[in-house]
Amino acid sequence: MKKRLRILGNIVIILAISIVSILNYRELRSKLIQSYENYLANVTSFFDRALSHNIEKSGSTDDFALIDEADRTKEKSQAELTKESNHEDNLVNQELLEQTIGITFETFNVLASDLRITVMDETGKVLADSNFPGDKLNNHRARPEVWGVISGEESHSNVRFSNTESVERLYFSARSSHNNMIVRAAVLMDILGNAGSTITLSSLVIGVVALLTFNLILSLLFKKQDKHQADLERVLAKIQSGDLSARMEEDRHTFADYHKFAENFNLTVTNFEQDYKEMQAGRAWLDAMVNSLMEPLVVVNQDLQIVFANKYAKTLFNRDIDPEENPYPFILLTHEDKLDDLCQKVFANGKTVRKEFQLQVTGRYNAFQVMISPVDVDHVVVLFNDVSYEYEARELRSSFVANVTHELKTPLTSIRGFVETLRNRNNTAPEQVNNFLEIIDVEAARLERLINDILRLSDIERLNTDSDLEDFDLVELLDECLVQLDEQASEKQINLIPSDDPTFLPVKANRDRIKQVLLNLLENAIKYHRKQGNIWIDLKRKGRFVTIKVKDDGYGFDEQSAKRVFERFYRVDKSRSRILGGTGLGLSIVKHIALLYDGEASVKSIPDKGSTFKVILKI
Ligand code: ADP
């Protein structure tokens, strides 16, 4: 563009100067020809009169009087002169005429050396020439200036190149007033050539100066423009690389337009920087908020790719990749294609949907209430609300109901069966009847225990803190339990061995509840024990917590069962538990009492070696 402008500018300047020079030259030439024509008209007229005078003089021998006479008769009309000349021409002979012309030539050569005068007869035959011998020159009738006069014009001028002299001349022919002669005067046109050279030279100088000035100004303009552009490019590159502090140079010495542009540009960048900072602050705040959410949250695009995941989502679903930089398929996070379908549904109808899913998180399955809402046409936000606890509670509740139903049904079926048998058999032996009644009694007792345990458990579960708290001695309560279980233990030759220390352990709690814990642990230790053995009981206080430890050398159980013995209705050995009248709720009651007192219940057991139950209570 710049190159084109420079070339175009130079061409225009050269053309303009050339045209002006040519016009000047033409003007000069036409003016010069005009003034030469006037001059030559005077010369031919003057020559004609001088010739007439000399012819007359050659008759009266009156030296150069013709010139003075010619001056004096300047005002006389051309018609009068012609009349007189014609009259005298008849008087001179040819030789005398040539001599007279020669004399007249000499006079004119003194006046102007570059002047050429030719005298011809009316047919164009050269009579005499100031520069050449007349007899050497051919007939001049074919010359335009001569032909013009021959053909009737008073005078005729013509600029042409003289083949005789090899120079350019302006020829001017006029009819002589003597003997029908034609007088032709010619001047050299070399002055025009010189003027042309001068014009060319001056045009050249003006042209060079104009071109130099033009190119210099253009270079200065381009330099400023280049500087401005380079500055703009520098700032744009910095902005592109994230440096919003970059500004253009506001140069007061440059063009007003550039200065104004730089000012406006800088103002725009400043406003943009401010907006960007505000936006970033807003974004940071939003990020902090979203990342502080203790619920996984992700944003999914139309291609079902995650483009944003909050901190908790990355941690919970164990995904380190930052989806903002490297989006990845939603299914890689959830492993559930139904969620992809649900996203597509939200994209299609733009309505929020909620659904519960079991999703794998860090090696286990959690239940999530998943809510998918549209953000814009291209994105949906997916919020995972972890409802595992509610889900487990629900599951627990339904399995508890199923278990309770089953547990109640077994003794009831048994009772009804024996009642039916007794009713249908009238001749049953009395011992048999007693036997049946005994079984019914046992099953009824089991039913009662079961119902009592269920009520007890639901009673504990309902409470946040226990009621009916009282101060009592835990050692004394333990002794009470040991007395109560003495007979049961003696039957199996099991020694109940409480530790000697402490002898007094004051606590504040619901006495019946703590007694329940002691009885359940001790009864189990006796029940799940072969004949002969030991049970050690240890009570200890550490700060606000009391630990009850019951150790036995009974059947024990494996690690897998150890994890589950505190579950409702879990039994290591179902038939043994049933024979022994267990409800499967004893340890569950112990655990819930421990939780009620901000503590915990745990067990360590080795099959055939024995178990150690530990209950910690804040009492
Ligand atoms: P149950 O009424 O059946 O005794 P529990 O909840 O008290 O129910 O105990 C659950 C299961 O744990 C029992 O069925 C039994 O198999 C096992 N168990 C509890 N205590 C002991 C123990 N001291 N030694 C061995 N097994 C035990």
Boltz pocket constraint, residues with backbone or C-beta under 6 A from the ligand:
constraints:
  - pocket:
      binder: B
      contacts: [[A, 520], [A, 521], [A, 524], [A, 525], [A, 526], [A, 528], [A, 529], [A, 552], [A, 554], [A, 555], [A, 556], [A, 557], [A, 565], [A, 567], [A, 570], [A, 571], [A, 572], [A, 573], [A, 577], [A, 581], [A, 582], [A, 583], [A, 584], [A, 585], [A, 586], [A, 587], [A, 588], [A, 611]]
      max_distance: 6.0
